């Protein structure tokens, strides 16, 4: 008889959390680039258009990476008709990002 493989829920949760943590790392790297871009491309240098274009290209690249990290594995699972697993990974990724956001807000409230 054909049996459906039992899903390893713990492994799926780990994949979701890992995707969220990698996405947080990408967000932090982009934030550091924005901070560093003030010294790398000062507005007084006359290359304002190039600076704006560089930031927009970075935002597009960041959005593409975010799309792959947040939606890639859940989409792969959904295409295999593993809808429960897809939703579980997606929700764990979003929960990780939400927890990080709440930590930032809480830190801002308590520190400043």
WOQUI-V192234 format. One record per run of one state. SS is the DSSP state (h for helix, s for strand, l for the rest). FROM is the first residue (numbers start at 1). TO is the last residue. If there is no record, write none. Layout:
ss->SS from->FROM to->TO
ss->SS from->FROM to->TO
This chain:
ss->l from->1 to->8
ss->h from->9 to->40
ss->l from->41 to->42
ss->h from->43 to->45
ss->l from->46 to->47
ss->h from->48 to->79
ss->l from->80 to->82
ss->h from->83 to->111
ss->l from->112 to->112
